[in-house]
Amino acid sequence: MDRSKFGAFMIQCNKCSRGWSVSEEDLIKEKIICQDPECKSEFTIYEGIKNGLKKVEDHITPNFFLANNAYSLMVDIKIGYSAYVHLPEDIKKIYKIMLFPMGPFVSGATDITNNGFNLFTSLANDSDPSIVGDQGKVMAMIHFKSEDYEVPWLHLLQYAFDQLRSGEYLTSILLSEIALEAYVDSTLTIGYSEIGLDKDSISRLLVATEIPVKVNPLMNNLFEVKLASSASWKDWERKALKWRNGIAHGTKVTATKDEALTVYKTVVDSIFHFIEGVDNYRKKQGHTEGLFFRSK
């Protein structure tokens, strides 16, 4: 997965919670230093991205990590009227439009497509009716994907995040766990392909193998990393996997926000335990780059 596919990932400090976008320079650093001059906390890029992905409650800056690009513009519009806003041609999918009216009025967007949207304005509850027809400004921030790429585990993780914030907790638990399974299967497929197994043999092996075996002996045999050695292992085995199976088989029919949040965060921790382990293994093998590292 190249740089463009995780361009919207945020690094978040593990001490002061300051965040910023991942850069190419971050990929060559052994340690990231917080950009806040009063903090200067040090942490790995894996810790920083995990912290960013687990930032669930920030409703001002939504965590759309599939949106690898953002576009902002200032729109001139008459208050109480609507106008069509044209967007750049490189937009493949819009994940969020954030509007900031510059004055005592409100705004919204309808008929949203990759080409543009209708922007409308109206009076706020305490606005003076005489401002209808006056010229106003609205700042728009569009979070979007600018490339046609598919990374199943990443997409599933985004969908799990969306369902969590929408209050669909059973669905979020299912999608979170499936995201981990998709990451593990895709990583094992790459590893077995590199040692010469054909696609049919790999497919048969993965279909016939239970997920606890995949995350421990299989991942360990190929990349010297297993989930059982991670801090997230107990929560994954006793909660995430158990609840996922209960939902799939109809024995768990309700879920709470805390349960969904636990599973989502456990899965993020588990995936990044593997990503860091695989990157470290590739470094030992002499590779010059991995998912989140580059050689200087």
C-alpha positions as CSV (number, residue, x, y, z in Angstrom):
1,M,0.0,0.0,0.0
2,D,1.7,3.2,-1.1
3,R,1.8,6.6,0.4
4,S,-1.3,7.9,-1.3
5,K,-3.5,5.2,0.3
6,F,-2.8,6.3,3.8
7,G,-2.5,10.0,3.2
8,A,-5.4,10.8,5.5
9,F,-3.9,8.8,8.5
10,M,-3.3,11.0,11.5
11,I,-0.4,10.7,13.9
12,Q,-1.5,11.6,17.4
13,C,0.8,12.2,20.3
14,N,0.4,9.7,23.1
15,K,0.9,12.4,25.7
16,C,-0.7,15.7,24.7
17,S,-3.0,14.3,21.9
18,R,-1.8,16.8,19.3
19,G,-2.3,15.3,15.8
20,W,-1.0,15.8,12.3
21,S,-1.0,14.0,9.0
22,V,1.5,11.2,8.2
23,S,4.4,12.5,6.0
24,E,7.1,10.7,4.0
25,E,9.6,12.0,6.6
26,D,7.8,10.2,9.4
27,L,8.3,6.9,7.7
28,I,12.1,7.0,8.0
29,K,12.2,8.0,11.7
30,E,12.9,5.5,14.4
31,K,11.0,7.8,16.8
32,I,8.4,10.5,16.2
33,I,8.8,13.7,18.3
34,C,5.6,15.5,19.1
35,Q,5.2,18.7,17.1
36,D,4.1,20.6,20.2
37,P,7.2,22.5,21.4
38,E,6.0,22.2,25.0
39,C,5.5,18.4,24.8
40,K,8.3,16.8,22.8
41,S,7.0,13.3,23.7
42,E,8.6,10.5,21.6
43,F,6.8,7.5,20.2
44,T,6.9,5.2,17.2
45,I,4.9,5.8,14.0
46,Y,2.9,2.7,14.8
47,E,1.9,4.1,18.2
48,G,1.1,7.5,16.7
49,I,-1.2,6.1,13.9
50,K,-2.9,3.8,16.4
51,N,-3.7,6.7,18.6
52,G,-5.1,8.6,15.6
53,L,-7.3,5.8,14.5
54,K,-8.7,5.3,17.9
55,K,-9.7,9.0,18.2
56,V,-13.4,8.2,18.1
57,E,-15.1,11.0,20.0
58,D,-13.7,14.0,18.0
59,H,-16.8,15.2,16.1
60,I,-15.1,18.4,14.9
61,T,-12.5,16.6,12.8
62,P,-14.0,13.3,11.7
63,N,-11.6,10.4,11.2
64,F,-12.1,9.5,7.6
65,F,-8.9,7.6,6.9
66,L,-10.0,6.3,3.5
67,A,-10.2,9.9,2.4
68,N,-6.6,10.4,1.2
69,N,-7.1,14.0,0.2
70,A,-9.0,17.1,1.2
71,Y,-10.2,20.1,-0.7
72,S,-11.2,23.5,0.7
73,L,-12.8,26.5,-0.9
74,M,-14.7,29.7,0.0
75,V,-18.1,30.0,-1.7
76,D,-19.8,33.3,-2.2
77,I,-23.6,32.9,-1.9
78,K,-26.6,35.1,-1.1
79,I,-28.1,34.4,2.3
80,G,-31.4,32.5,1.9
81,Y,-30.5,31.2,-1.6
82,S,-28.8,28.1,-3.0
83,A,-25.9,27.7,-5.5
84,Y,-24.2,24.7,-7.2
85,V,-20.6,24.1,-6.2
86,H,-18.4,22.4,-8.8
87,L,-15.6,20.1,-7.5
88,P,-12.3,19.0,-9.0
89,E,-12.2,16.1,-11.5
90,D,-9.9,13.9,-9.4
91,I,-12.5,13.2,-6.7
92,K,-13.4,9.5,-6.8
93,K,-15.5,9.4,-3.7
94,I,-16.7,11.9,-1.1
95,Y,-16.6,10.9,2.6
96,K,-17.6,14.1,4.2
97,I,-18.4,17.7,3.5
98,M,-18.0,20.2,6.3
99,L,-19.5,23.6,6.0
100,F,-18.6,26.8,8.0
101,P,-20.9,29.7,7.3
102,M,-19.2,33.1,7.8
103,G,-22.0,35.0,9.5
104,P,-25.3,34.7,11.4
105,F,-26.9,32.1,9.1
106,V,-26.8,28.3,8.6
107,S,-25.8,26.2,5.6
108,G,-26.2,22.7,4.2
109,A,-25.4,20.5,1.2
110,T,-27.8,18.4,-0.9
111,D,-27.6,16.4,-4.1
112,I,-24.0,15.4,-3.4
113,T,-22.1,13.7,-6.2
114,N,-18.4,13.4,-7.1
115,N,-18.9,16.4,-9.5
116,G,-20.4,18.8,-7.0
117,F,-23.3,19.6,-4.7
118,N,-26.0,22.1,-4.0
119,L,-25.2,24.5,-1.2
120,F,-28.1,26.2,0.5
121,T,-28.3,28.8,3.2
122,S,-31.1,29.9,5.5
123,L,-31.6,32.1,8.6
124,A,-30.5,30.9,12.0
125,N,-33.2,31.0,14.7
126,D,-31.9,34.4,16.0
127,S,-31.0,35.9,12.7
128,D,-32.3,39.3,11.5
129,P,-34.7,38.6,8.5
130,S,-33.4,41.7,6.8
131,I,-30.2,39.9,5.9
132,V,-31.9,37.6,3.4
133,G,-30.4,38.4,0.0
134,D,-27.2,39.8,1.5
135,Q,-23.9,38.4,0.2
136,G,-22.4,35.8,2.5
137,K,-19.5,33.4,2.5
138,V,-19.4,29.7,3.3
139,M,-16.1,27.8,3.8
140,A,-16.4,24.2,2.6
141,M,-14.0,21.4,3.5
142,I,-14.4,18.2,1.4
143,H,-12.8,14.9,2.5
144,F,-12.4,12.6,-0.4
145,K,-10.6,9.7,-2.1
146,S,-8.7,10.7,-5.1
147,E,-7.6,7.3,-6.3
148,D,-9.5,4.1,-7.2
149,Y,-7.8,1.6,-4.8
150,E,-9.2,-1.2,-2.7
151,V,-7.6,-2.3,0.6
152,P,-10.3,-4.5,2.1
153,W,-9.1,-4.4,5.7
154,L,-8.8,-0.7,5.7
155,H,-12.2,-0.2,4.1
156,L,-13.8,-2.5,6.6
157,L,-12.1,-0.7,9.5
158,Q,-13.5,2.6,8.2
159,Y,-17.0,1.1,7.9
160,A,-16.7,-0.3,11.5
161,F,-15.7,3.1,12.7
162,D,-18.7,4.7,10.8
163,Q,-21.1,2.2,12.4
164,L,-19.7,2.8,15.8
165,R,-20.3,6.5,15.6
166,S,-23.7,5.9,14.1
167,G,-24.8,3.7,17.1
168,E,-25.0,0.5,15.1
169,Y,-22.9,-1.5,17.6
170,L,-23.6,-5.0,16.5
171,T,-22.6,-4.2,13.0
172,S,-19.5,-2.3,14.2
173,I,-18.3,-5.3,16.2
174,L,-18.7,-7.6,13.1
175,L,-17.0,-5.3,10.7
176,S,-14.1,-4.6,13.2
177,E,-13.4,-8.3,13.6
178,I,-13.7,-9.0,9.9
179,A,-11.2,-6.1,9.2
180,L,-8.6,-8.0,11.3
181,E,-9.4,-11.3,9.5
182,A,-9.1,-9.5,6.2
183,Y,-5.7,-8.0,7.1
184,V,-4.4,-11.4,8.4
185,D,-5.6,-13.3,5.3
186,S,-4.1,-10.7,2.9
187,T,-0.8,-10.7,4.7
188,L,-0.6,-14.4,4.8
189,T,-1.4,-14.6,1.1
190,I,1.5,-12.2,0.4
191,G,3.8,-14.2,2.6
192,Y,3.0,-17.6,1.2
193,S,3.2,-16.2,-2.4
194,E,6.7,-14.9,-1.6
195,I,7.9,-18.4,-0.7
196,G,6.4,-20.0,-3.8
197,L,2.9,-21.3,-2.9
198,D,0.4,-21.1,-5.7
199,K,-2.9,-19.2,-5.3
200,D,-5.1,-22.3,-5.2
201,S,-3.0,-23.8,-2.4
202,I,-3.0,-20.6,-0.4
203,S,-6.7,-20.2,-0.8
204,R,-7.4,-23.8,0.4
205,L,-5.1,-23.4,3.4
206,L,-6.7,-20.1,4.5
207,V,-10.3,-21.5,4.1
208,A,-9.5,-24.6,6.1
209,T,-7.7,-22.7,8.9
210,E,-9.4,-21.1,11.9
211,I,-8.5,-17.5,12.8
212,P,-6.8,-18.3,16.1
213,V,-4.4,-20.5,14.2
214,K,-3.8,-17.8,11.6
215,V,-3.0,-15.1,14.1
216,N,-0.5,-17.2,16.0
217,P,1.4,-20.1,14.4
218,L,0.9,-19.1,10.7
219,M,1.8,-15.4,11.2
220,N,4.6,-16.4,13.5
221,N,6.0,-18.9,11.0
222,L,6.1,-16.4,8.2
223,F,6.8,-13.1,9.9
224,E,8.0,-14.0,13.5
225,V,5.0,-12.1,15.0
226,K,1.9,-13.6,16.8
227,L,-1.1,-12.0,18.4
228,A,-0.7,-14.0,21.6
229,S,2.4,-11.9,22.5
230,S,0.5,-8.6,22.1
231,A,-1.2,-6.5,24.8
232,S,-4.5,-6.9,22.9
233,W,-4.5,-10.7,22.9
234,K,-6.8,-11.2,25.9
235,D,-9.4,-8.7,24.8
236,W,-9.4,-10.1,21.3
237,E,-9.7,-13.7,22.4
238,R,-12.2,-13.2,25.2
239,K,-14.3,-10.3,23.8
240,A,-13.8,-9.4,20.1
241,L,-13.7,-13.0,18.7
242,K,-16.3,-14.3,21.2
243,W,-18.8,-11.5,20.5
244,R,-18.2,-11.7,16.8
245,N,-19.0,-15.4,16.8
246,G,-22.1,-14.8,19.0
247,I,-23.4,-12.2,16.6
248,A,-22.8,-14.4,13.6
249,H,-24.5,-17.4,15.2
250,G,-27.4,-15.5,16.7
251,T,-26.6,-15.9,20.4
252,K,-25.6,-12.2,20.9
253,V,-28.4,-10.0,19.7
254,T,-27.6,-6.7,21.5
255,A,-24.4,-4.7,22.0
256,T,-23.4,-1.6,23.9
257,K,-21.3,1.3,22.8
258,D,-18.6,0.3,25.3
259,E,-18.5,-3.2,23.7
260,A,-18.2,-1.9,20.2
261,L,-15.6,0.6,21.2
262,T,-13.6,-2.1,23.0
263,V,-13.7,-4.3,19.9
264,Y,-12.8,-1.5,17.5
265,K,-9.8,-0.4,19.6
266,T,-8.7,-4.0,20.1
267,V,-8.7,-4.6,16.4
268,V,-6.8,-1.5,15.7
269,D,-4.2,-2.5,18.3
270,S,-4.0,-6.0,16.9
271,I,-3.6,-5.0,13.2
272,F,-0.8,-2.6,14.1
273,H,0.9,-5.2,16.3
274,F,1.1,-7.2,13.1
275,I,2.0,-4.3,10.9
276,E,4.9,-3.3,13.1
277,G,6.0,-7.0,13.5
278,V,5.9,-7.6,9.7
279,D,7.8,-4.3,9.1
280,N,10.4,-5.3,11.6
281,Y,10.8,-8.7,10.0
282,R,11.2,-7.2,6.6
283,K,13.9,-4.8,8.0
284,K,15.8,-7.9,9.3
285,Q,15.5,-9.5,5.9
286,G,17.1,-6.4,4.2
287,H,14.0,-4.8,2.7
288,T,14.2,-1.1,2.2
289,E,10.6,-0.4,2.8
290,G,7.5,-1.7,4.5
291,L,4.0,-0.5,5.1
292,F,5.2,2.2,7.5
293,F,8.9,2.4,7.2
294,R,11.4,3.6,4.6
295,S,15.2,3.3,4.6
296,K,17.0,6.6,4.8
